[in-house]
């Protein structure tokens, strides 16, 4: 059943993109995004000599950095992995200690259906490398089930997949933050989350505001505290509002669409990237207008990554609510009434906050979050940038992201 659903989605996505890979312009969506004219020397003049592999460590080493791999257990028994970009070997800094970066630790956390490899696959100007070259101690954080490791439960068990965004907020978020702070012996770290990576922080800080004391600055890229119109219409609305019994019959109660792992393993990288892009374009309206084409097959080695059917159910509830909230196990998905209380509280964010989001991002409602932050006397909103022609992934993948996003992150952190 799941295989048939996946095949149907892929087929509809593929037809939606034919005859060209980029979707046709529709009058009701306004003018097409303007492609970024900027490109680095790497993008313009050099062939792509990278192999296409689903390991972030390969890309780190390819660009001349050393790295450390770390694992830590969450309170509920999941093993989450972090990769630390240490230093460039064979340079004058070769004898420097592993924590030689002078500007403090930065933790990067990925979005839904992804893992931390999304931060290292845009060539030398990837966000992780940009921060490392700017003097920061960069840590790539992965949420549970990116590696499918648990102290007790096997990936074939129902218990291994019995988690939602609420569990990421209660367990993964504070575990990752505390581990990096402890390992670096720093009182505070900078937390940068993309999409769900910041949603778990917004929700985590609402659940346990004291975590903010460990965060020097919270930077939300495509902030997912409030939901945009995309999840309330079209194919995503059908998925998000599916009654629980029907949903579990179609998708089961473990990993959602595990067939994608098989397809990625056996299909050529370019073919898989095309299929994956088509599926995400169909479901989430991602567009590659602002991306460098040579990076796309690398991006989709880390997209999609495993997630639970329960986490998608939770996002369905969030789309009904309009903003982040706790998981309601009794919610029928056809009602706007919830048995659990609203918990999102932007005033609980006592650490400095930075927002970057695209004007064309229909997954999140950055404007509403900005209004809520400005209306609160307790939020220390340091910087908020809405970027024309940017969509959901452009804040980390656009050709102009180093200038329009990354450089401003560094400048802001240097002033704190």
C-alpha positions, 0 to 999 in steps of 0.5 A, a space after each residue: 500500500 505504501 509503495 503504491 502511494 509513493 509511486 502515485 505521488 512520484 508519478 503525479 509529481 513527474 507529470 506536473 513537471 513535464 515537459 520541463 523540470 521547472 513548473 510552468 508559471 501560473 497566473 495566480 502565483 504572480 511573476 516567476 522568481 528572479 534567479 540569482 545572478 551571483 555565483 562563486 568562482 567554484 560555481 562558474 569555473 570549476 567542474 564538480 569533482 565531488 562524488 555523490 555520497 550520502 555522508 556529510 563527512 565526505 563533503 567536509 573532507 573533500 573541502 579540506 577540513 578535518 572532523 570529529 564524529 560524536 554520539 549522545 543518547 537522548 533521555 528516551 534512548 535514541 542515539 543522535 549523531 553530531 559531526 564537528 568541523 574541526 580545522 583545516 589540516 596541512 595549514 599553519 593551524 595544523 598544530 592547533 587544538 580541536 577547539 581552536 576556533 575563537 568565535 565560539 560554538 555554532 550548532 546547525 540543525 536540519 529540517 523535516 525529511 533531511 539531515 545535516 548534510 544539507 549544510 555542506 553540499 553547496 560547495 565551499 560556500 556551504 553554510 557550515 564552511 562559511 561559518 568555519 572560515 569565519 572563525 566559528 566552531 561548527 557542529 552539525 546536529 542530527 535528529 533521531 532516526 537519521 541513523 536509526 539508532 536506539 539503546 533498546 528498540 530496533 528500527 523494525 519495532 513500532 516503538 522505534 518510530 513512536 515519536 513526533 515533533 514534540 519529542 524532538 522539542 523535549 529531548 533532541 533539542 536540549 540534548 544537542 544543545 547541552 552536549 555541544 556546550 559541555 564538549 566545548 566548555 562554553 556557557 552558551 552556544 549559537 543555535 541555527 535551525 532550518 525549518 523543523 530544526 527551528 520549530 523544535 527549538 521554538 517548541 522546546 523553549 516554550 516547554 522549558 524556557 530555561 534552555 535559553 540560558 544555554 543559547 547565545 543567539 537563536 537563528 531561525 532560517 525559514 522559521 516554522 513557528 506559524 504555518 503558511 498556506 501550503 500545508 492547508 491546501 492541495 496534496 499536503 492538505 489531503 495528507 495532513 487532514 487524513 483521519 488517523 485510522 485511514 492514515 495508519 492504514 495507508 502509511 502504517 505506524 513506523 517510518 513513512 515511505 521507507 521505499 524511498 530508502 530503497 530507491 535511493 540505494 539502487 537508483 543512479 544519483 542523478 535519476 534519484 535527485 530528479 525524482 526526489 526534486 519532482 516529489 518535493 516540488 509537487 508536495 512542498 512547491 520547492 523550486 530550484 530557480 535560485 540554486 546552482 544546478 551542479 549541487 542538486 544531486 548532492 542535496 538529494 543525497 540528504 533529502 529525503 531522510 527517514 522520519 516517522 508517520 507520527 511526526 507527519 500526523 503532528 505536522 497535520 495537527 499543527 497545520 490545523 492549529 496554525 502554529 506549533 503545539 503539543 501532539 494530541 493523540 486523540 485528535 481526529 484531524 477533521 476538527 480545529 478543537 484540541 484536547 491539549 493546551 496551546 503552548 507556543 510562547 514567543 515571549 519565552 525566547 529570552 535569548 537574542 533571536 534572528 529571523 531569515 525567511 523568503 517572501 515566496 515561502 508558502 510553508 511557513 508564515 514568517 510575517 506572523 512570527 515577526 509581528 508576534 515578536 515585535 509585539 512582545 516586550 520580552 523578545 530580543 529580536 536582533 535582526 529579521 530579514 524577509 528576502 524577495 524571491 526566496 523560497 523555503 530552501 533558498 535561505 541555505 541553498 540559493 546562490 546568493 545565500 552567502 551574501 544575503 544570509 550567511 554574511 549577515 549571520 556572521 556580522 550579527 554574531 560578531 556584534 554580540 
